[in-house]
Amino acid sequence: MFEQMIKTADSEEFDLVIEETRSRSNYWKDIWQYRELFFFLAWRDILVRYKQTVIGLAWSLLRPFLTMLVFTFIFGRLAKLPSGGVPYPILVYAAMLPWQFFSTSFTDASNSLIGNSNMLTKIYFPRIIIPTSTVIVNLVDFLISFVILIGLMFWFHFSAPWSILMLPLFLVQALLISLGSGFYVAAINVKYRDFKYIVPFVVQFGLYISPVGFSSNLIPEKWRLLYSLNPMVGVIDGFRWSITGDSKQMYMNGYYLSLTVTILFVLLGIWYFRKMERSFADII
């Protein structure tokens, strides 16, 4: 009887089907299933950043504050650029908040896969969790830096307008820009290791072409729409409008263009990251 069952099993043909797109269809579900890993990576990065440091949390306050002082002296005192009746330190710091968040998130995300190369070659999980957790961690720095803005508003007796309630919306846009560009550069950095030397230059160049030390109102009207192709222009203008309540800080046509570019950044970043993700373990 047993021998007959073996012969029957041997005579039957079994088709082993490997579903190539199964992991793709379940990819976004896997992100939710691996949410504990996301929180672990984020918490680990927070501990590494602030544990056993000489300055500690003060660095998150000193960096934007010192930059604000330099920009205020150069653009406000020496160049005497107009501020629209807003204290120049507040005008500059309102731009420093989103710019520092973006620049730090972009830089950290670009190196995140290389820094976690051991994980990529040992276990399966949605790789997009790594740069995402890195960007989210920088929200802690943003909240710490926001304390200085509150102090500046008290110092200059500047009351917060109702538009400050819109600030989280522009923060979300800055978050999306950081994620979209971070996904793209992180994937490139795995394949081309020398790209990490280009990232600091891109960040530095972006600081010069973004209205951090000055108001975007100084840009000639005929160039403002083209200038808004830089998605951080819309974010910075949005922060300034939210914090100062000055409607002149918002150029709506430019903001809509900036928002469109932001969405394109996110879609392109996710598409390219997913395209390269399967080869990460082999390349790295």
NORKAPE-V853257 format. One record per residue. N is the residue number from 0. RES is the residue in one letter. OMEGA is omega in radians with two decimals (* if undefined). BURIAL is b if it has 24 or more other C-alpha atoms within 12 Angstrom, else e. D_LAST is the distance of its C-alpha to the last C-alpha in Angstrom with 2 decimals. Layout:
n->N res->RES omega->OMEGA burial->BURIAL d_last->D_LAST
n->N res->RES omega->OMEGA burial->BURIAL d_last->D_LAST
//
This chain:
n->0 res->M omega->-3.12 burial->e d_last->53.83
n->1 res->F omega->3.12 burial->e d_last->50.41
n->2 res->E omega->3.13 burial->e d_last->50.24
n->3 res->Q omega->3.12 burial->e d_last->51.13
n->4 res->M omega->3.13 burial->e d_last->48.26
n->5 res->I omega->3.14 burial->e d_last->45.79
n->6 res->K omega->3.13 burial->e d_last->47.26
n->7 res->T omega->3.13 burial->e d_last->47.05
n->8 res->A omega->-3.14 burial->e d_last->43.37
n->9 res->D omega->-3.10 burial->e d_last->42.62
n->10 res->S omega->-3.13 burial->e d_last->44.50
n->11 res->E omega->3.13 burial->e d_last->42.55
n->12 res->E omega->-3.14 burial->e d_last->39.42
n->13 res->F omega->3.11 burial->e d_last->36.48
n->14 res->D omega->3.09 burial->e d_last->33.93
n->15 res->L omega->-3.08 burial->e d_last->30.42
n->16 res->V omega->3.07 burial->e d_last->28.99
n->17 res->I omega->-3.10 burial->e d_last->25.32
n->18 res->E omega->-3.08 burial->e d_last->25.31
n->19 res->E omega->-3.04 burial->e d_last->22.37
n->20 res->T omega->-3.10 burial->e d_last->23.28
n->21 res->R omega->3.14 burial->e d_last->24.11
n->22 res->S omega->3.12 burial->e d_last->20.92
n->23 res->R omega->-3.12 burial->e d_last->21.30
n->24 res->S omega->-3.12 burial->e d_last->24.90
n->25 res->N omega->-3.01 burial->e d_last->24.27
n->26 res->Y omega->-3.08 burial->e d_last->21.25
n->27 res->W omega->3.02 burial->e d_last->23.45
n->28 res->K omega->3.13 burial->e d_last->25.43
n->29 res->D omega->3.12 burial->e d_last->22.40
n->30 res->I omega->3.10 burial->b d_last->21.82
n->31 res->W omega->3.13 burial->e d_last->25.37
n->32 res->Q omega->3.14 burial->e d_last->24.97
n->33 res->Y omega->-3.10 burial->e d_last->22.04
n->34 res->R omega->3.12 burial->e d_last->24.02
n->35 res->E omega->3.06 burial->e d_last->24.46
n->36 res->L omega->3.10 burial->b d_last->20.75
n->37 res->F omega->-3.13 burial->b d_last->21.01
n->38 res->F omega->3.12 burial->e d_last->24.00
n->39 res->F omega->3.14 burial->e d_last->22.50
n->40 res->L omega->3.13 burial->b d_last->19.51
n->41 res->A omega->-3.13 burial->b d_last->22.06
n->42 res->W omega->3.09 burial->e d_last->24.50
n->43 res->R omega->-3.14 burial->e d_last->22.05
n->44 res->D omega->3.10 burial->b d_last->21.16
n->45 res->I omega->3.14 burial->b d_last->24.91
n->46 res->L omega->-3.14 burial->e d_last->25.74
n->47 res->V omega->-3.08 burial->e d_last->23.21
n->48 res->R omega->-3.00 burial->b d_last->24.54
n->49 res->Y omega->-3.12 burial->e d_last->28.19
n->50 res->K omega->3.09 burial->e d_last->28.47
n->51 res->Q omega->3.06 burial->e d_last->29.68
n->52 res->T omega->-3.11 burial->e d_last->30.04
n->53 res->V omega->-3.10 burial->e d_last->33.14
n->54 res->I omega->3.11 burial->e d_last->33.77
n->55 res->G omega->-3.10 burial->e d_last->32.10
n->56 res->L omega->-3.11 burial->b d_last->33.03
n->57 res->A omega->-3.14 burial->e d_last->35.22
n->58 res->W omega->3.11 burial->e d_last->32.30
n->59 res->S omega->3.10 burial->b d_last->31.86
n->60 res->L omega->-3.05 burial->b d_last->35.55
n->61 res->L omega->-3.04 burial->e d_last->35.85
n->62 res->R omega->3.11 burial->b d_last->33.18
n->63 res->P omega->-3.12 burial->b d_last->34.65
n->64 res->F omega->3.14 burial->b d_last->38.16
n->65 res->L omega->3.09 burial->e d_last->37.99
n->66 res->T omega->3.11 burial->b d_last->36.43
n->67 res->M omega->3.13 burial->b d_last->39.23
n->68 res->L omega->-3.14 burial->b d_last->41.82
n->69 res->V omega->-3.13 burial->e d_last->40.59
n->70 res->F omega->3.11 burial->b d_last->40.52
n->71 res->T omega->-3.14 burial->b d_last->43.90
n->72 res->F omega->-3.07 burial->e d_last->45.41
n->73 res->I omega->-3.04 burial->e d_last->44.13
n->74 res->F omega->-3.09 burial->b d_last->44.63
n->75 res->G omega->-3.07 burial->b d_last->47.34
n->76 res->R omega->-3.08 burial->e d_last->49.51
n->77 res->L omega->-3.13 burial->e d_last->49.05
n->78 res->A omega->3.13 burial->e d_last->48.35
n->79 res->K omega->3.09 burial->e d_last->50.41
n->80 res->L omega->-3.11 burial->b d_last->48.51
n->81 res->P omega->3.14 burial->e d_last->50.12
n->82 res->S omega->3.11 burial->b d_last->48.75
n->83 res->G omega->3.12 burial->b d_last->51.07
n->84 res->G omega->3.12 burial->e d_last->52.95
n->85 res->V omega->3.06 burial->b d_last->49.87
n->86 res->P omega->-3.00 burial->b d_last->49.32
n->87 res->Y omega->3.09 burial->b d_last->46.76
n->88 res->P omega->3.11 burial->b d_last->44.61
n->89 res->I omega->3.12 burial->b d_last->44.29
n->90 res->L omega->-3.13 burial->b d_last->43.53
n->91 res->V omega->-3.07 burial->b d_last->40.67
n->92 res->Y omega->3.07 burial->b d_last->39.32
n->93 res->A omega->3.07 burial->b d_last->39.34
n->94 res->A omega->-3.13 burial->b d_last->36.84
n->95 res->M omega->-3.11 burial->b d_last->34.83
n->96 res->L omega->-3.14 burial->b d_last->34.05
n->97 res->P omega->-3.11 burial->b d_last->32.02
n->98 res->W omega->3.12 burial->b d_last->30.55
n->99 res->Q omega->3.11 burial->b d_last->29.26
n->100 res->F omega->-3.13 burial->b d_last->27.79
n->101 res->F omega->-3.04 burial->b d_last->26.00
n->102 res->S omega->3.13 burial->b d_last->24.79
n->103 res->T omega->-3.14 burial->b d_last->23.45
n->104 res->S omega->3.14 burial->b d_last->21.82
n->105 res->F omega->-3.14 burial->b d_last->20.25
n->106 res->T omega->-3.12 burial->b d_last->18.86
n->107 res->D omega->-3.12 burial->b d_last->17.62
n->108 res->A omega->-3.11 burial->b d_last->16.05
n->109 res->S omega->-3.14 burial->b d_last->14.16
n->110 res->N omega->-3.00 burial->b d_last->12.39
n->111 res->S omega->-3.12 burial->b d_last->12.36
n->112 res->L omega->3.11 burial->b d_last->8.91
n->113 res->I omega->-3.14 burial->b d_last->7.53
n->114 res->G omega->3.12 burial->e d_last->10.57
n->115 res->N omega->-3.07 burial->b d_last->10.09
n->116 res->S omega->-3.14 burial->e d_last->6.65
n->117 res->N omega->3.12 burial->e d_last->9.08
n->118 res->M omega->-3.08 burial->e d_last->10.74
n->119 res->L omega->-3.06 burial->b d_last->8.17
n->120 res->T omega->-3.03 burial->e d_last->8.03
n->121 res->K omega->-3.04 burial->e d_last->11.76
n->122 res->I omega->3.06 burial->e d_last->13.90
n->123 res->Y omega->2.95 burial->e d_last->14.68
n->124 res->F omega->3.10 burial->b d_last->15.82
n->125 res->P omega->-3.04 burial->b d_last->15.94
n->126 res->R omega->-3.11 burial->b d_last->12.88
n->127 res->I omega->3.10 burial->b d_last->15.40
n->128 res->I omega->-3.04 burial->b d_last->17.03
n->129 res->I omega->3.12 burial->b d_last->14.72
n->130 res->P omega->3.13 burial->b d_last->15.68
n->131 res->T omega->3.14 burial->b d_last->19.11
n->132 res->S omega->3.12 burial->b d_last->19.88
n->133 res->T omega->3.13 burial->b d_last->18.95
n->134 res->V omega->-3.11 burial->b d_last->21.42
n->135 res->I omega->-3.14 burial->b d_last->24.05
n->136 res->V omega->-3.09 burial->b d_last->24.11
n->137 res->N omega->3.01 burial->b d_last->25.43
n->138 res->L omega->3.09 burial->b d_last->28.46
n->139 res->V omega->3.08 burial->b d_last->29.67
n->140 res->D omega->3.13 burial->b d_last->29.78
n->141 res->F omega->-3.12 burial->b d_last->31.60
n->142 res->L omega->3.10 burial->e d_last->34.21
n->143 res->I omega->-3.13 burial->b d_last->34.77
n->144 res->S omega->-3.12 burial->b d_last->35.20
n->145 res->F omega->3.13 burial->b d_last->37.60
n->146 res->V omega->-3.14 burial->b d_last->40.03
n->147 res->I omega->3.11 burial->b d_last->40.74
n->148 res->L omega->3.11 burial->b d_last->41.70
n->149 res->I omega->3.11 burial->e d_last->44.19
n->150 res->G omega->3.11 burial->e d_last->45.57
n->151 res->L omega->-3.14 burial->b d_last->46.01
n->152 res->M omega->3.06 burial->b d_last->47.84
n->153 res->F omega->-3.08 burial->e d_last->50.18
n->154 res->W omega->-3.11 burial->e d_last->50.73
n->155 res->F omega->-3.13 burial->e d_last->51.72
n->156 res->H omega->-3.09 burial->e d_last->53.55
n->157 res->F omega->-3.09 burial->e d_last->51.41
n->158 res->S omega->3.12 burial->e d_last->51.67
n->159 res->A omega->3.12 burial->b d_last->48.81
n->160 res->P omega->3.13 burial->e d_last->49.74
n->161 res->W omega->-3.09 burial->e d_last->49.31
n->162 res->S omega->3.12 burial->e d_last->46.39
n->163 res->I omega->3.08 burial->e d_last->44.19
n->164 res->L omega->3.13 burial->e d_last->43.88
n->165 res->M omega->-3.08 burial->e d_last->41.75
n->166 res->L omega->3.13 burial->b d_last->39.17
n->167 res->P omega->3.14 burial->e d_last->36.79
n->168 res->L omega->3.12 burial->e d_last->36.55
n->169 res->F omega->3.04 burial->b d_last->35.29
n->170 res->L omega->3.09 burial->b d_last->32.90
n->171 res->V omega->3.11 burial->b d_last->31.44
n->172 res->Q omega->3.08 burial->b d_last->31.09
n->173 res->A omega->3.10 burial->b d_last->29.28
n->174 res->L omega->3.14 burial->b d_last->26.95
n->175 res->L omega->3.09 burial->b d_last->26.31
n->176 res->I omega->3.14 burial->b d_last->25.65
n->177 res->S omega->-3.13 burial->b d_last->23.13
n->178 res->L omega->-3.10 burial->b d_last->21.33
n->179 res->G omega->3.12 burial->b d_last->21.49
n->180 res->S omega->3.12 burial->b d_last->20.31
n->181 res->G omega->3.09 burial->b d_last->17.70
n->182 res->F omega->-3.06 burial->b d_last->16.14
n->183 res->Y omega->-3.08 burial->b d_last->16.15
n->184 res->V omega->3.10 burial->b d_last->14.83
n->185 res->A omega->3.12 burial->b d_last->12.03
n->186 res->A omega->3.11 burial->b d_last->10.78
n->187 res->I omega->-3.07 burial->b d_last->11.50
n->188 res->N omega->3.10 burial->b d_last->9.89
n->189 res->V omega->-3.09 burial->b d_last->6.29
n->190 res->K omega->-3.12 burial->b d_last->7.56
n->191 res->Y omega->-3.02 burial->e d_last->10.08
n->192 res->R omega->-3.13 burial->e d_last->9.60
n->193 res->D omega->3.13 burial->e d_last->13.36
n->194 res->F omega->-3.13 burial->e d_last->14.16
n->195 res->K omega->3.10 burial->b d_last->14.36
n->196 res->Y omega->3.14 burial->e d_last->17.50
n->197 res->I omega->-3.07 burial->e d_last->19.05
n->198 res->V omega->3.12 burial->b d_last->18.95
n->199 res->P omega->3.11 burial->e d_last->21.73
n->200 res->F omega->3.13 burial->e d_last->23.83
n->201 res->V omega->3.14 burial->e d_last->23.59
n->202 res->V omega->3.14 burial->b d_last->24.69
n->203 res->Q omega->3.12 burial->e d_last->27.47
n->204 res->F omega->3.12 burial->e d_last->28.65
n->205 res->G omega->3.10 burial->e d_last->28.70
n->206 res->L omega->-3.11 burial->b d_last->30.95
n->207 res->Y omega->-3.08 burial->e d_last->33.41
n->208 res->I omega->3.08 burial->b d_last->33.67
n->209 res->S omega->-3.07 burial->b d_last->33.99
n->210 res->P omega->-3.13 burial->b d_last->37.43
n->211 res->V omega->-3.11 burial->b d_last->36.62
n->212 res->G omega->-3.11 burial->b d_last->39.38
n->213 res->F omega->3.12 burial->b d_last->41.82
n->214 res->S omega->3.12 burial->b d_last->42.96
n->215 res->S omega->3.07 burial->b d_last->41.82
n->216 res->N omega->3.14 burial->b d_last->45.56
n->217 res->L omega->3.11 burial->e d_last->45.80
n->218 res->I omega->3.12 burial->e d_last->43.91
n->219 res->P omega->-3.05 burial->e d_last->46.57
n->220 res->E omega->-3.08 burial->e d_last->47.23
n->221 res->K omega->-3.13 burial->e d_last->46.41
n->222 res->W omega->-3.00 burial->e d_last->42.86
n->223 res->R omega->3.14 burial->b d_last->42.05
n->224 res->L omega->3.09 burial->b d_last->40.74
n->225 res->L omega->3.12 burial->e d_last->38.42
n->226 res->Y omega->-3.11 burial->b d_last->37.39
n->227 res->S omega->3.00 burial->b d_last->36.47
n->228 res->L omega->2.97 burial->b d_last->33.60
n->229 res->N omega->-3.02 burial->b d_last->31.74
n->230 res->P omega->3.14 burial->b d_last->31.19
n->231 res->M omega->3.07 burial->b d_last->31.51
n->232 res->V omega->3.12 burial->b d_last->35.08
n->233 res->G omega->3.13 burial->b d_last->36.17
n->234 res->V omega->-3.12 burial->b d_last->34.56
n->235 res->I omega->3.09 burial->b d_last->36.19
n->236 res->D omega->3.12 burial->b d_last->39.49
n->237 res->G omega->3.09 burial->b d_last->39.31
n->238 res->F omega->-3.12 burial->b d_last->38.81
n->239 res->R omega->3.11 burial->b d_last->41.70
n->240 res->W omega->-3.12 burial->b d_last->43.93
n->241 res->S omega->-3.04 burial->b d_last->43.18
n->242 res->I omega->-3.09 burial->b d_last->43.88
n->243 res->T omega->-3.10 burial->b d_last->46.80
n->244 res->G omega->-3.12 burial->b d_last->48.35
n->245 res->D omega->-3.10 burial->b d_last->49.00
n->246 res->S omega->3.13 burial->e d_last->48.79
n->247 res->K omega->3.13 burial->e d_last->48.65
n->248 res->Q omega->-3.10 burial->b d_last->45.08
n->249 res->M omega->3.02 burial->b d_last->44.03
n->250 res->Y omega->-2.89 burial->b d_last->43.95
n->251 res->M omega->3.11 burial->e d_last->43.63
n->252 res->N omega->3.10 burial->e d_last->42.91
n->253 res->G omega->3.14 burial->b d_last->40.09
n->254 res->Y omega->3.11 burial->b d_last->38.79
n->255 res->Y omega->3.08 burial->b d_last->38.75
n->256 res->L omega->3.11 burial->b d_last->36.76
n->257 res->S omega->3.12 burial->b d_last->34.34
n->258 res->L omega->3.10 burial->b d_last->33.99
n->259 res->T omega->3.11 burial->e d_last->33.38
n->260 res->V omega->3.11 burial->b d_last->30.60
n->261 res->T omega->3.13 burial->b d_last->29.05
n->262 res->I omega->3.10 burial->b d_last->29.08
n->263 res->L omega->3.08 burial->e d_last->27.54
n->264 res->F omega->-3.10 burial->b d_last->24.72
n->265 res->V omega->-3.12 burial->b d_last->24.00
n->266 res->L omega->3.13 burial->e d_last->24.28
n->267 res->L omega->3.14 burial->b d_last->22.14
n->268 res->G omega->3.13 burial->b d_last->19.39
n->269 res->I omega->-3.12 burial->b d_last->19.44
n->270 res->W omega->-3.09 burial->e d_last->19.72
n->271 res->Y omega->3.12 burial->b d_last->16.78
n->272 res->F omega->3.13 burial->b d_last->14.51
n->273 res->R omega->3.12 burial->b d_last->15.77
n->274 res->K omega->-3.08 burial->e d_last->15.42
n->275 res->M omega->-2.95 burial->b d_last->11.68
n->276 res->E omega->-3.09 burial->b d_last->11.04
n->277 res->R omega->-3.09 burial->b d_last->11.21
n->278 res->S omega->-3.09 burial->e d_last->8.38
n->279 res->F omega->-3.06 burial->b d_last->5.78
n->280 res->A omega->-3.14 burial->b d_last->5.50
n->281 res->D omega->-3.07 burial->e d_last->5.78
n->282 res->I omega->-2.98 burial->e d_last->3.75
n->283 res->I omega->* burial->b d_last->0.00
//
